[in-house]
Amino acid sequence: MHDGLEPSTYAEASVPATRASTEMSPQTETLASSIADNDMRGRVCLVTGASRGLGKATALGLARLGATVVLLARDERLLSAARDDVAASSGNPHVSSIVADLASFDDIRVAAQELRARHEALHVLIHNAGVNPTKRKLSADGIELTLAVNHLAPFLLTHELLPALRRGGHDHGARVVTVASMFERFGRIAFHDVQGARRWIGPLAYTQSKLANVLFTFELAERLAGTGITANCVDPGLVATDLMREHVLFRPRWLKAVWGRVLASPTAGARAAVHAASAPEIATVTGKCFDRYGREVRTSRQSRDPATRERLWTLSEQLTGATFTAT
Ligand SMILES: NC(=O)c1ccc[n+]([C@@H]2O[C@H](COP(=O)([O-])OP(=O)(O)OC[C@H]3O[C@@H](n4cnc5c(N)ncnc54)[C@H](OP(=O)(O)O)[C@@H]3O)[C@@H](O)[C@H]2O)c1
């Protein structure tokens, strides 16, 4: 059990029908009904950070489409409860889980091994797990936590699962979907102090990691061109989840109730990832970012800079020790 890990306080089942008006828009309803037609039977999908929030809602969305879904998170108790909930709510028996702490390179490698042992091919890899701490913390490998979980974990996990993704790419096509954020716009990759060892500011560490998600996606898309594996990222919008649980404005119960009404629900936010993972019309689209209405989003200028992409890639290889070989 990890410190302070409790079930989500934004219970999805209690989402009132009258919440955030954006969820009721015709665009949202159109996307929701077109997603419902996507057939994911026979596709193996791994969703990280699936014990709560967007990840759990994404796993449920995919399970409802008939996919074989593997939920990954670090806390066994929360993860088992989420897995059982997803299986029961979707009526899909092909739902399982893998416990792994993405703040540990060893755990990531073991989790990938476990996935490969269970499934020959992987068709969808959703990098959703994320943290937004208020104090500088270090991963098991001594790396600043936001960078480690939000960026390096997707980098290493993709590397470790590439053989399974390639096999997925050969049969149905495979998709790597990374949950970024509109806050990538405020991000800068501080190459001179990427782990904030000299000066750490939480929001800067977070926006840097979300920009890294987009840079990673675009670079990966290019490197995997022609392999049958696509790489896209998504912006779910502002969603009522536990991501901000350490922040003072999200702690009091009454404020949580306010956020729960004002922000989008996890189900609505998760449509971004479920659409990117399942929509047949974007099966071969790669190197893009989509929002929760299924629209393509134009990301920041810095996210499209090839030199920054390449520099971040090299740094990520150095920090994780993983080298992507030519396709
Ligand atoms: N909420 C928003 O408004 C919003 C907007 C844009 C983008 N996003 C992105 O959406 C993603 C999901 O966030 P959320 O809003 O759903 O937050 P959340 O409710 O806090 O969920 C985060 C998930 O990541 C898992 N996780 C955290 N650290 C982990 C680790 N070391 N190893 C394994 N799993 C770990 C958590 O597991 P535990 O249960 O063990 O903590 C949880 O399942 C993040 O990448 C976030 O940046 C969120």
The ligand as a Tripos MOL2 file, in Angstrom:
@<TRIPOS>MOLECULE
LIG
   48    52     1     0     0
SMALL
NO_CHARGES

@<TRIPOS>ATOM
      1 N1         -7.5460   15.4460  -14.8750 N.am      1 LIG1
      2 C1         -7.3050   16.3230  -15.8420 C.2       1 LIG1
      3 O1         -7.9270   17.3980  -15.9160 O.2       1 LIG1
      4 C2         -6.2740   16.0160  -16.8790 C.ar      1 LIG1
      5 C3         -6.1390   16.9090  -17.9550 C.ar      1 LIG1
      6 C4         -5.1950   16.6380  -18.9410 C.ar      1 LIG1
      7 C5         -4.4150   15.5110  -18.8500 C.ar      1 LIG1
      8 N2         -4.5440   14.6710  -17.7890 N.ar      1 LIG1
      9 C6         -3.6820   13.4880  -17.7620 C.3       1 LIG1
     10 O2         -4.4880   12.3420  -17.6170 O.3       1 LIG1
     11 C7         -3.7270   11.2870  -17.0510 C.3       1 LIG1
     12 C8         -4.5440   10.5860  -15.9940 C.3       1 LIG1
     13 O3         -4.7250   11.4580  -14.9040 O.3       1 LIG1
     14 P1         -6.0680   11.5580  -14.0240 P.3       1 LIG1
     15 O4         -6.5270   12.9660  -14.1800 O.co2     1 LIG1
     16 O5         -6.9810   10.4490  -14.3050 O.co2     1 LIG1
     17 O6         -5.3920   11.4370  -12.5700 O.3       1 LIG1
     18 P2         -5.6200   10.4090  -11.3580 P.3       1 LIG1
     19 O7         -7.0680   10.2880  -11.0380 O.co2     1 LIG1
     20 O8         -4.6980   10.8820  -10.2830 O.co2     1 LIG1
     21 O9         -5.1100    9.0180  -11.9510 O.3       1 LIG1
     22 C9         -3.7620    8.7850  -12.1900 C.3       1 LIG1
     23 C10        -3.5130    7.3150  -12.3660 C.3       1 LIG1
     24 O10        -2.1090    7.1040  -12.5620 O.3       1 LIG1
     25 C11        -1.6660    6.1300  -11.6210 C.3       1 LIG1
     26 N3         -0.2830    6.3100  -11.2130 N.ar      1 LIG1
     27 C12         0.2880    7.3980  -10.6520 C.ar      1 LIG1
     28 N4          1.5750    7.1390  -10.3550 N.ar      1 LIG1
     29 C13         1.8090    5.8600  -10.7420 C.ar      1 LIG1
     30 C14         2.9380    5.0140  -10.6780 C.ar      1 LIG1
     31 N5          4.0870    5.4070  -10.1550 N.pl3     1 LIG1
     32 N6          2.8190    3.7610  -11.1600 N.ar      1 LIG1
     33 C15         1.6450    3.3080  -11.6610 C.ar      1 LIG1
     34 N7          0.5450    4.0670  -11.7420 N.ar      1 LIG1
     35 C16         0.6240    5.3250  -11.2830 C.ar      1 LIG1
     36 C17        -2.5940    6.3320  -10.4420 C.3       1 LIG1
     37 O11        -2.5490    5.2100   -9.6050 O.3       1 LIG1
     38 P3         -2.8070    5.3410   -7.9960 P.3       1 LIG1
     39 O12        -4.2380    5.0320   -7.8390 O.co2     1 LIG1
     40 O13        -1.9050    4.3140   -7.4750 O.co2     1 LIG1
     41 O14        -2.4440    6.7330   -7.6050 O.co2     1 LIG1
     42 C18        -3.9180    6.5100  -11.1490 C.3       1 LIG1
     43 O15        -4.4340    5.2700  -11.5530 O.3       1 LIG1
     44 C19        -2.4310   11.9370  -16.5550 C.3       1 LIG1
     45 O16        -1.3990   11.6300  -17.4650 O.3       1 LIG1
     46 C20        -2.7360   13.4220  -16.5780 C.3       1 LIG1
     47 O17        -1.5790   14.1950  -16.7970 O.3       1 LIG1
     48 C21        -5.4560   14.8960  -16.8100 C.ar      1 LIG1
@<TRIPOS>BOND
     1     1     2 1
     2     2     3 2
     3     2     4 1
     4     4     5 ar
     5     4    48 ar
     6     5     6 ar
     7     6     7 ar
     8     7     8 ar
     9     8     9 1
    10     8    48 ar
    11     9    10 1
    12     9    46 1
    13    10    11 1
    14    11    12 1
    15    11    44 1
    16    12    13 1
    17    13    14 1
    18    14    15 2
    19    14    16 1
    20    14    17 1
    21    17    18 1
    22    18    19 2
    23    18    20 1
    24    18    21 1
    25    21    22 1
    26    22    23 1
    27    23    24 1
    28    23    42 1
    29    24    25 1
    30    25    26 1
    31    25    36 1
    32    26    27 ar
    33    26    35 ar
    34    27    28 ar
    35    28    29 ar
    36    29    30 ar
    37    29    35 ar
    38    30    31 1
    39    30    32 ar
    40    32    33 ar
    41    33    34 ar
    42    34    35 ar
    43    36    37 1
    44    36    42 1
    45    37    38 1
    46    38    39 2
    47    38    40 1
    48    38    41 1
    49    42    43 1
    50    44    45 1
    51    44    46 1
    52    46    47 1
@<TRIPOS>SUBSTRUCTURE
     1 LIG1         1 GROUP 0 **** ****
